[in-house]
Amino acid sequence: MLGDEGAPQRVHSKDDAEEAREDRGEGLSPSTKLISHNPLFGPMRMNDVLDRWAEEGGRRGAMRRILRALKNTGDFWEVVALSEETVPEVAKAIDFLGSQGLVAVEDDVIKWKVDISGELDAIPDNLCPRCGGRGVLPRAYVGLVDRFVKIARDRPGVKRDYDQASMNAESVWARVAFIEMRDSLKGSRILIIGDDDLTSIALGLTGKPERITVVEIDPELTAFIEGVAERESLPIETVTLDIREPLPEDLKRSFDIFSTEPSETLDALKVFVGRGISALKGEGASGYVGLTRREASLPKWQAFERMLLDDFSVVITDVVRNFTEYTHWGYFEETRAFSLTPVRTLPKRPWYHSYLIRFELLDTSRGFEEVYTEDFYSDEESSTT
């Protein structure tokens, strides 16, 4: 290297002070900034954490989202909700971060053991305060919502054997409003596969559908829906059926719209959604499916999207994030989710949400009509069964 006079200039190596500053993360770019100086592993940078997590089979993107969520809160259930990672993934990540000396669980709260201020940005709440990001408001049905809530108070309790859970009334009516916005309810024929949420009753109360058919495995629930339909003069019929069995012939190719909130194994998604497609009239008919990020990782989402496009040959038209909010279900402390967590506290606020997916049929679309004999309620990502 030459100076102004052309004389050779000596290139200085790092002195101890410079190396110490670098170890502390001073002068480093954000992507290589120091997270902690762990005595077991030496200086640890963000990429070190992500690399070690990946070496243990974790996804780097998942860890980034979990780290950001931890900047917002130390509540485990809120970390799951904000990061939108599965319960097993978040539990594993907290355990990993603890092993690296980065966090610790104290009094059922996840606490940072190092100063991360400035190194991560928290997840902002930029959702519309009125619709909560759904994009619809069921303004036309305000009076019916109260009536629905009174009816739903007497519904049977959810059953773990059937992987049941119910969305809150606000979500039910937002779904009704969304379906009406995208597909006409007036004179329509609608199929509901699994109606833990009593969506059929809400749709019936609008007075617009011609026919609503509920296919449900739980005879106690179908009896309740039938009783409400008779008392309220709603155009609802029920079929008590294990959806692993094919639909009756008179239900196939008969409906304009179908809706379901299925169990979230790939096999269950194939059966629930495939049965619904086989019940639709054909080109132009539509389906509505709820799918979470709590029990469905991004790789599972990718597999489901491929199933819709390749196996069923339908077109995805809408995906609305966290459209549906679920109430706490009675058997929660018996679930895998509760056993996996590093805390022993129940969720303080709703944390379990599902996306609403709408798809539309083409001339080439096809459903699933074969018998399915295996159990399909749980897999390695399941946590609420």
JORARA-V505636 format. One record per residue. N is the residue number from 0. RES is the residue in one small letter. PHI is phi in whole degrees, 0 to 359 (999 if undefined). OMEGA is omega in radians with two decimals (none if undefined). NEAR is the number of other C-alpha atoms within 10 Angstrom. Layout:
((N,RES,PHI,OMEGA,NEAR) (N,RES,PHI,OMEGA,NEAR))
This chain:
((0,m,999,-3.07,8) (1,l,253,3.05,9) (2,g,272,-3.11,9) (3,d,298,-3.08,7) (4,e,273,-3.11,6) (5,g,82,-3.14,8) (6,a,279,3.12,9) (7,p,299,3.08,10) (8,q,247,-3.11,10) (9,r,281,3.06,9) (10,v,274,-3.07,7) (11,h,280,2.99,6) (12,s,280,-3.12,7) (13,k,296,3.02,9) (14,d,272,-3.07,8) (15,d,300,-3.12,9) (16,a,295,-3.14,9) (17,e,295,3.13,13) (18,e,296,3.12,12) (19,a,296,3.11,12) (20,r,297,3.14,12) (21,e,293,3.10,15) (22,d,299,3.13,19) (23,r,281,3.11,18) (24,g,93,-3.12,20) (25,e,285,3.11,13) (26,g,83,3.14,12) (27,l,270,3.06,14) (28,s,290,-3.11,9) (29,p,305,-3.07,13) (30,s,288,3.14,10) (31,t,243,-3.04,15) (32,k,294,-3.09,21) (33,l,291,3.01,23) (34,i,268,3.14,22) (35,s,206,2.99,23) (36,h,250,-3.08,18) (37,n,279,-3.10,13) (38,p,297,3.13,10) (39,l,280,-3.01,9) (40,f,240,-3.09,10) (41,g,85,-3.11,10) (42,p,303,-3.11,16) (43,m,239,3.11,21) (44,r,257,-3.10,21) (45,m,307,-3.12,17) (46,n,295,3.07,15) (47,d,297,3.13,15) (48,v,298,-3.12,21) (49,l,296,3.13,18) (50,d,296,-3.13,15) (51,r,293,3.07,14) (52,w,298,3.13,19) (53,a,296,3.11,14) (54,e,298,3.12,11) (55,e,269,3.08,10) (56,g,95,3.12,9) (57,g,277,3.10,17) (58,r,263,-3.10,15) (59,r,299,-3.14,17) (60,g,298,3.11,14) (61,a,297,-3.13,20) (62,m,296,3.10,22) (63,r,302,-3.12,16) (64,r,293,3.12,20) (65,i,293,3.11,23) (66,l,298,3.10,20) (67,r,296,3.14,19) (68,a,298,3.11,25) (69,l,292,3.04,26) (70,k,289,3.12,19) (71,n,278,-2.92,16) (72,t,204,3.01,17) (73,g,255,3.11,19) (74,d,277,-3.05,19) (75,f,305,-3.06,27) (76,w,293,3.09,23) (77,e,287,3.04,20) (78,v,297,3.08,25) (79,v,300,-3.10,24) (80,a,295,-3.08,20) (81,l,287,-3.10,21) (82,s,284,-3.08,23) (83,e,59,3.00,25) (84,e,254,-3.10,25) (85,t,293,3.13,23) (86,v,302,3.10,28) (87,p,301,-3.13,20) (88,e,293,-3.13,21) (89,v,292,3.11,25) (90,a,299,3.11,19) (91,k,295,-3.13,17) (92,a,295,3.12,18) (93,i,296,3.09,23) (94,d,298,3.12,16) (95,f,296,-3.14,18) (96,l,298,3.07,17) (97,g,294,3.13,17) (98,s,293,3.11,12) (99,q,269,3.13,19) (100,g,76,-3.08,17) (101,l,268,3.12,21) (102,v,224,3.01,19) (103,a,212,3.08,20) (104,v,263,-3.12,18) (105,e,232,-3.12,11) (106,d,55,3.10,10) (107,d,64,3.06,15) (108,v,235,3.11,16) (109,i,276,-3.07,20) (110,k,238,3.05,18) (111,w,289,3.08,17) (112,k,258,3.08,13) (113,v,227,3.12,13) (114,d,277,-3.14,10) (115,i,249,-3.12,14) (116,s,302,3.13,9) (117,g,87,-3.09,9) (118,e,267,3.13,16) (119,l,224,3.05,16) (120,d,261,3.09,14) (121,a,292,3.12,16) (122,i,274,-3.08,16) (123,p,284,3.05,10) (124,d,264,-3.10,8) (125,n,254,-3.12,8) (126,l,287,3.04,10) (127,c,299,-3.09,10) (128,p,290,-3.11,8) (129,r,272,-3.07,10) (130,c,261,3.14,13) (131,g,67,3.12,14) (132,g,91,-3.12,14) (133,r,286,-3.12,20) (134,g,87,3.10,13) (135,v,222,3.02,17) (136,l,229,-3.11,18) (137,p,281,-3.05,19) (138,r,297,-3.08,11) (139,a,289,-3.00,10) (140,y,242,-3.07,16) (141,v,305,-3.14,11) (142,g,295,-3.12,9) (143,l,288,-3.13,14) (144,v,299,3.13,19) (145,d,298,3.11,12) (146,r,296,3.12,12) (147,f,297,-3.12,18) (148,v,301,3.13,14) (149,k,295,3.11,10) (150,i,295,-3.04,15) (151,a,292,-3.14,18) (152,r,301,-3.07,9) (153,d,264,-3.09,9) (154,r,294,3.08,16) (155,p,297,3.09,15) (156,g,293,3.13,16) (157,v,290,-3.06,18) (158,k,241,-3.13,15) (159,r,296,-3.10,16) (160,d,301,-3.13,9) (161,y,255,-3.14,16) (162,d,55,-3.09,14) (163,q,273,2.97,21) (164,a,200,-3.07,23) (165,s,236,3.06,21) (166,m,283,3.12,21) (167,n,283,-3.05,16) (168,a,298,3.13,22) (169,e,301,-3.14,16) (170,s,290,3.11,20) (171,v,301,-3.08,25) (172,w,284,3.00,23) (173,a,295,3.10,21) (174,r,295,3.09,24) (175,v,302,-3.13,21) (176,a,296,-3.13,21) (177,f,292,3.12,18) (178,i,299,-3.14,19) (179,e,295,3.13,15) (180,m,291,-3.05,11) (181,r,264,-3.12,12) (182,d,218,-3.11,15) (183,s,295,3.05,13) (184,l,277,-3.03,22) (185,k,297,3.11,12) (186,g,72,-3.06,12) (187,s,274,3.02,16) (188,r,249,-2.98,20) (189,i,236,3.07,26) (190,l,249,3.04,27) (191,i,247,3.08,22) (192,i,256,-3.05,24) (193,g,80,-3.04,28) (194,d,234,3.05,24) (195,d,303,-2.99,24) (196,d,268,-3.11,22) (197,l,63,3.08,22) (198,t,299,3.13,25) (199,s,300,-3.13,29) (200,i,292,3.10,24) (201,a,299,3.12,24) (202,l,298,3.14,25) (203,g,295,-3.13,20) (204,l,295,3.11,20) (205,t,291,-3.13,15) (206,g,75,-3.03,14) (207,k,257,-3.12,16) (208,p,293,3.07,19) (209,e,282,-3.05,15) (210,r,208,3.07,18) (211,i,233,3.14,23) (212,t,244,3.12,19) (213,v,252,2.99,26) (214,v,256,-2.98,21) (215,e,214,-3.11,21) (216,i,281,-3.01,18) (217,d,272,-3.10,21) (218,p,295,3.10,13) (219,e,294,3.14,14) (220,l,289,3.12,21) (221,t,296,3.11,23) (222,a,295,3.11,14) (223,f,296,-3.13,15) (224,i,298,3.11,24) (225,e,299,3.13,19) (226,g,296,3.11,12) (227,v,295,-3.12,17) (228,a,300,3.13,19) (229,e,292,-3.09,12) (230,r,292,-3.08,9) (231,e,262,-3.12,13) (232,s,56,3.14,12) (233,l,259,-3.09,23) (234,p,278,-3.07,21) (235,i,245,2.98,22) (236,e,236,-3.12,17) (237,t,237,3.04,20) (238,v,230,3.11,17) (239,t,276,-3.00,16) (240,l,206,2.92,19) (241,d,284,-2.99,15) (242,i,295,3.04,19) (243,r,292,3.03,19) (244,e,272,3.12,14) (245,p,300,3.08,19) (246,l,294,3.01,21) (247,p,303,-3.07,10) (248,e,302,-3.09,9) (249,d,287,3.08,8) (250,l,263,-3.09,19) (251,k,284,3.10,18) (252,r,52,-3.05,15) (253,s,235,-2.94,16) (254,f,239,3.08,23) (255,d,272,-3.02,22) (256,i,219,2.93,26) (257,f,225,-3.09,25) (258,s,220,3.13,26) (259,t,204,2.99,24) (260,e,236,-2.95,27) (261,p,279,2.86,21) (262,s,299,-2.88,25) (263,e,249,2.89,26) (264,t,282,-3.14,20) (265,l,297,3.12,18) (266,d,294,3.12,18) (267,a,295,3.10,20) (268,l,300,3.13,22) (269,k,298,-3.08,20) (270,v,288,-3.11,25) (271,f,300,-3.07,23) (272,v,289,3.13,26) (273,g,298,3.09,21) (274,r,296,3.14,25) (275,g,299,3.13,30) (276,i,296,3.14,28) (277,s,294,3.13,22) (278,a,271,-3.10,28) (279,l,279,-3.03,27) (280,k,294,-3.11,18) (281,g,144,-3.05,20) (282,e,310,3.13,14) (283,g,95,3.06,14) (284,a,287,-3.01,19) (285,s,224,3.10,28) (286,g,234,3.11,24) (287,y,236,-3.08,22) (288,v,229,3.02,20) (289,g,263,3.11,21) (290,l,218,-3.09,26) (291,t,267,2.85,23) (292,r,255,-3.14,24) (293,r,283,-3.13,26) (294,e,231,3.13,26) (295,a,221,3.13,24) (296,s,288,3.10,18) (297,l,299,3.05,15) (298,p,301,3.09,9) (299,k,291,3.06,16) (300,w,303,3.14,16) (301,q,300,3.14,12) (302,a,296,3.13,13) (303,f,291,3.11,21) (304,e,298,3.08,16) (305,r,296,3.09,13) (306,m,300,3.14,18) (307,l,299,-3.05,22) (308,l,283,-3.01,15) (309,d,268,-3.08,12) (310,d,284,-3.07,16) (311,f,259,3.09,22) (312,s,55,3.05,18) (313,v,249,-3.14,24) (314,v,248,3.07,17) (315,i,282,-3.09,16) (316,t,253,-3.08,11) (317,d,215,2.96,14) (318,v,223,-3.09,16) (319,v,248,-3.04,15) (320,r,293,3.03,17) (321,n,46,-3.11,20) (322,f,290,-3.00,24) (323,t,250,3.11,26) (324,e,247,-3.10,19) (325,y,262,3.05,18) (326,t,279,3.07,16) (327,h,291,-3.11,18) (328,w,261,-2.94,16) (329,g,297,-3.07,12) (330,y,261,-2.99,15) (331,f,302,-3.11,18) (332,e,292,3.10,14) (333,e,265,-3.04,12) (334,t,278,3.06,14) (335,r,297,3.14,16) (336,a,304,-3.10,21) (337,f,292,-3.13,18) (338,s,288,-3.10,14) (339,l,278,-2.96,16) (340,t,287,3.06,19) (341,p,278,3.14,19) (342,v,238,3.14,18) (343,r,246,-3.13,14) (344,t,257,3.06,15) (345,l,280,3.10,12) (346,p,302,3.12,15) (347,k,274,-3.12,10) (348,r,227,3.08,10) (349,p,304,-3.09,14) (350,w,231,-3.04,20) (351,y,257,-3.10,23) (352,h,232,3.03,22) (353,s,234,3.02,23) (354,y,282,3.02,20) (355,l,255,3.14,22) (356,i,248,3.03,18) (357,r,247,3.03,21) (358,f,225,-3.10,19) (359,e,231,-3.10,20) (360,l,275,2.99,21) (361,l,250,3.09,16) (362,d,297,-3.08,10) (363,t,270,-3.05,10) (364,s,292,-3.13,20) (365,r,213,-3.12,20) (366,g,257,3.13,22) (367,f,235,-3.02,20) (368,e,237,-3.12,18) (369,e,275,3.03,13) (370,v,288,3.07,12) (371,y,238,-2.97,16) (372,t,252,-3.05,8) (373,e,273,3.01,9) (374,d,289,-3.08,9) (375,f,228,-3.05,16) (376,y,279,-3.04,19) (377,s,217,3.00,18) (378,d,214,-3.06,14) (379,e,293,3.13,9) (380,e,263,-3.12,21) (381,s,291,3.13,20) (382,s,216,-3.07,19) (383,t,254,3.08,24) (384,t,265,none,20))
